[in-house]
């Protein structure tokens, strides 16, 4: 899903589609746990779809067909997603009225560059992108651009020998957490937006679900999914402080790999914090191919199954502050 050809960018709106203006880079929204948006596979039609659902499992609604999701906008009004029909495109889609808006990327500057831009800055003014050179690997790296029109493309990292993928901004908007994969490294890093201060925060030897890592607004902890090769290869959920300290596996009962693993599952994937930082949403992948969305408390307790749909397989997504269905 990450190996893209020519890509256009857009953003999904829930109310009205408006231009995003720059504001304070500090403070992601916090305190209200709204709707969860999730990637889904329709097992009947084979389509990739985007759904929204309330955290208690009610009001699951199809948002968009033939697409995969990025993040909720910080104000809870938009979702950035990628369509899968023809050349992949990022679009601004209004979930409430079904309207959509597209805008192009500056291919005149980098005509060989494919961009996957699905990570919002805390002020909503910019998107962070995984960039891949289609024929020129020197273009591989992380970029950012304006979310209003796709302009002001800025490069953050260079990785000609592999792939860098951003997964979240820090709460103050000054850093990104990225996954770096090359011939010698497969780890999470943090990096400042000017490319300086690149720091590895997870040890070598962990195998990651690529492009995952979600930064808590409250504790500067990053939650991610990975496995330590130990024979079962079940993915589990981990937390690490942004400076690399305090790495620990969350003791989630049953479905999440490691010593707590259920043999009937491949583990848990792509965890994201709730806006208030007290819960984590995760996807569980079972041997029969069925995936469902769960939540747990921040300490790994209180496992709760959000979705139970036999014909729809839900996995990674994002938890925003869009109001719940009354």
C-alpha positions in Angstrom: 0.0 0.0 0.0 3.0 2.3 0.5 4.6 1.8 -2.9 2.9 4.5 -4.9 3.0 5.8 -8.4 2.0 9.4 -9.2 0.0 10.7 -6.2 -2.3 13.7 -5.7 -3.1 15.0 -2.3 -6.4 15.9 -0.6 -8.0 16.0 2.8 -11.3 14.7 4.2 -13.7 17.2 5.8 -16.6 16.4 8.1 -18.3 19.8 8.1 -17.3 22.4 5.5 -14.2 22.2 3.4 -12.1 25.3 4.2 -8.5 26.3 3.8 -6.3 25.6 6.8 -4.4 28.5 8.1 -1.3 28.4 10.2 -1.7 28.8 13.9 0.1 27.8 17.0 2.1 24.6 16.5 1.6 23.6 20.1 -1.1 21.5 21.7 -2.8 18.7 19.9 -6.5 18.5 20.9 -7.1 16.5 24.1 -9.7 15.6 26.6 -12.6 14.4 24.4 -12.7 10.9 22.9 -14.7 11.2 19.7 -15.1 8.9 16.7 -12.5 6.4 15.5 -11.8 6.1 11.8 -10.5 2.8 10.6 -9.2 1.1 7.5 -11.3 -1.9 6.5 -11.3 -4.7 4.0 -14.8 -5.8 2.7 -14.4 -9.5 2.6 -17.4 -9.8 0.3 -16.3 -7.3 -2.4 -12.6 -7.2 -1.8 -12.7 -3.4 -1.6 -10.5 -1.4 0.8 -12.9 0.9 2.7 -12.8 3.6 5.4 -15.4 3.5 8.2 -16.1 5.6 11.3 -17.3 4.1 14.5 -18.1 5.3 18.1 -15.7 3.8 20.7 -18.5 1.7 22.2 -18.9 0.0 18.8 -22.1 1.7 17.8 -22.8 3.7 14.7 -20.3 2.1 12.4 -20.7 3.9 9.1 -19.0 3.6 5.7 -17.2 6.8 4.8 -15.4 6.0 1.5 -14.9 3.1 -0.9 -11.6 2.0 -2.5 -9.5 4.0 -0.1 -7.3 3.9 3.0 -7.1 6.3 5.9 -4.6 8.5 7.5 -5.4 10.7 10.5 -8.2 12.9 11.8 -7.4 16.5 11.6 -6.6 18.1 14.9 -9.9 19.9 15.1 -11.8 16.8 14.3 -13.4 18.0 11.1 -11.3 16.2 8.5 -9.7 12.9 7.7 -6.9 12.6 5.2 -7.2 9.5 3.1 -5.9 7.9 -0.1 -8.1 6.6 -2.8 -7.2 3.4 -4.6 -9.0 3.7 -7.9 -6.5 4.5 -10.7 -3.5 6.6 -9.7 -3.7 6.9 -5.9 -5.0 10.3 -4.7 -5.3 12.0 -1.4 -8.6 13.8 -1.1 -10.6 16.1 1.1 -13.9 14.3 1.7 -16.9 15.6 3.6 -18.3 12.6 5.5 -21.5 14.3 6.4 -22.5 15.5 2.9 -20.3 13.3 0.7 -18.5 16.2 -1.1 -14.8 15.9 -1.9 -12.0 18.2 -2.9 -8.6 17.4 -4.5 -5.5 19.4 -4.9 -2.2 18.6 -6.8 1.3 18.2 -5.5 4.3 20.2 -6.9 5.4 17.6 -9.4 7.1 20.3 -11.4 9.7 20.5 -8.6 10.1 16.7 -8.2 8.5 14.9 -11.1 9.9 11.6 -10.0 8.7 11.9 -6.4 5.7 9.9 -5.1 4.3 11.3 -1.8 2.0 9.6 0.8 0.9 12.5 3.0 -1.4 11.4 5.8 0.1 12.9 9.1 -1.3 16.2 10.4 0.7 18.8 12.2 -0.9 19.8 15.6 -2.1 23.1 14.2 -3.5 21.5 11.1 -1.5 23.7 8.8 0.8 21.0 7.3 0.9 17.3 6.4 4.0 15.1 6.8 4.7 12.7 3.9 6.6 9.5 3.1 8.5 10.3 -0.1 9.8 7.8 -2.6 11.8 8.4 -5.8 10.3 6.3 -8.5 13.6 6.1 -10.4 15.9 8.2 -8.2 16.4 6.8 -4.7 18.1 10.0 -3.6 14.6 11.4 -3.3 13.6 8.9 -0.6 12.8 10.5 2.7 10.3 12.5 4.8 8.7 15.7 3.5 6.1 18.2 4.7 3.8 20.5 2.8 0.9 22.9 3.4 -2.4 21.1 4.0 -4.4 23.8 2.3 -3.0 23.6 -1.2 -0.1 21.1 -1.2 2.4 23.9 -1.6 5.7 24.8 0.2 7.2 21.3 0.0 10.0 21.0 2.6 12.3 18.0 3.0 13.0 16.6 6.5 15.1 13.4 6.0 17.2 11.7 3.4 17.3 7.9 3.1 18.6 6.9 -0.4 19.3 3.3 0.8 15.9 2.6 2.3 12.6 4.1 3.4 11.6 6.7 6.0 7.9 6.9 6.9 6.5 9.5 9.3 3.7 8.4 11.6 3.0 11.3 14.0 4.0 14.8 15.1 5.1 15.6 18.6 2.5 17.5 20.6 4.4 20.7 20.3 4.8 20.3 16.5 8.6 20.5 16.6 9.4 16.8 15.9 8.2 13.8 14.0 8.3 10.1 14.9 9.4 8.0 11.9 10.1 4.4 11.0 13.4 4.0 9.2 14.1 0.8 7.2 17.3 0.1 5.3 20.0 -2.6 5.0 21.3 -2.1 8.6 18.4 -0.5 10.5 14.8 -1.1 11.3 13.7 1.2 14.1 11.7 4.1 15.3 13.4 7.5 15.3 12.5 11.1 16.2 13.7 14.0 14.2 13.3 17.8 14.2 11.4 19.3 11.2 14.7 20.8 9.9 16.2 17.3 9.7 18.5 17.8 12.7 18.4 15.8 16.0 17.7 12.4 14.4 17.6 10.0 17.3 16.9 6.2 17.4 14.5 5.4 20.2 14.0 1.7 19.8 16.7 -1.0 19.9 17.9 -3.0 16.9 16.3 -6.5 16.7 12.6 -5.5 16.8 10.5 -6.0 13.7 8.0 -3.2 13.2 4.7 -2.8 11.4 6.0 -0.1 9.1 4.7 3.5 9.3 3.3 3.1 12.9 4.0 5.0 16.0 1.6 7.4 17.7 2.6 10.2 20.1 0.6 10.8 23.2 -0.4 14.4 23.8 -0.1 14.0 27.6 3.0 12.0 28.5 5.3 12.3 25.5 5.1 8.5 25.2 5.0 6.8 21.8 2.9 3.7 21.3 3.7 1.3 18.5 3.4 -2.4 17.4 6.3 -4.7 16.8 7.6 -8.2 17.5 10.8 -9.5 18.8 11.7 -12.6 16.6 11.1 -15.5 19.0 9.5 -18.2 17.0 5.9 -17.0 17.1 6.2 -13.7 15.3 3.0 -12.4 16.9 2.8 -8.6 16.9 2.4 -6.9 20.3 1.9 -3.4 21.6 4.8 -1.4 23.0 5.3 2.0 24.6 8.5 4.1 24.7 9.3 7.6 25.9 10.2 10.0 23.1 13.8 10.0 24.3 14.1 6.2 24.1 13.7 5.5 27.8 11.2 3.2 29.4 10.6 0.7 26.6 7.9 -1.8 27.7 5.4 -4.2 26.2 1.8 -3.6 27.3 0.4 -6.7 29.1 -2.7 -7.0 26.9 -4.5 -10.3 27.7 -5.1 -12.7 24.8 -4.6 -11.3 21.4 -1.5 -9.3 21.3 1.6 -11.4 21.0 4.7 -12.3 23.1 4.2 -14.1 26.4 0.5 -12.9 26.5 -0.1 -14.3 23.0 -3.3 -16.2 21.9 -2.2 -18.8 19.4 -5.3 -18.1 17.3 -4.1 -14.6 16.4 -1.3 -12.9 14.6 -1.3 -10.2 17.2 -2.2 -6.6 17.5 -1.2 -3.8 15.1 -1.1 0.0 14.6 -2.1 1.2 18.1 -3.2 4.9 18.5 -3.9 6.9 21.6 -7.3 8.3 22.5 -7.4 12.1 22.5 -7.5 12.1 26.4 -4.5 9.7 26.5 -6.3 7.2 28.8 -7.0 4.5 26.1 -5.4 3.0 23.1 -7.2 1.6 19.9 -5.7 -1.4 18.3 -6.4 -3.8 15.4 -6.4 -7.5 16.1 -5.5 -9.9 13.2 -6.7 -13.5 13.5 -5.6 -16.7 11.7 -8.7 -16.8 9.6 -8.0 -13.4 8.2 -10.6 -11.6 10.2 -9.5 -8.3 11.8 -11.4 -6.3 14.4 -10.9 -3.1 16.3 -10.4 -3.1 20.0 -9.6 -0.6 22.8 -7.6 -1.0 26.0 -6.7 1.2 28.9 -3.3 2.9 28.7 -1.8 0.3 31.0 -3.0 -2.6 28.8 -6.0 -3.6 31.0 -9.7 -3.4 30.0 -9.6 -5.1 26.6 -12.8 -4.2 24.8 -13.9 -5.3 21.3 -15.3 -2.4 19.3 -16.2 -4.1 16.1 -17.8 -7.5 15.5 -18.5 -7.5 11.8 -18.0 -10.9 10.0 -17.9 -9.4 6.5 -15.8 -6.4 7.3 -12.2 -6.7 8.5 -11.1 -3.6 10.4 -7.5 -2.7 11.2 -5.4 0.5 11.6 -6.9 4.0 11.8 -7.0 7.0 14.1 -9.0 8.3 17.1 -10.2 11.9 16.9 -12.4 14.4 18.6 -15.2 14.5 16.0 -18.5 14.4 18.1 -20.1 11.0 18.7 -23.4 10.2 17.1 -26.2 11.4 19.4 
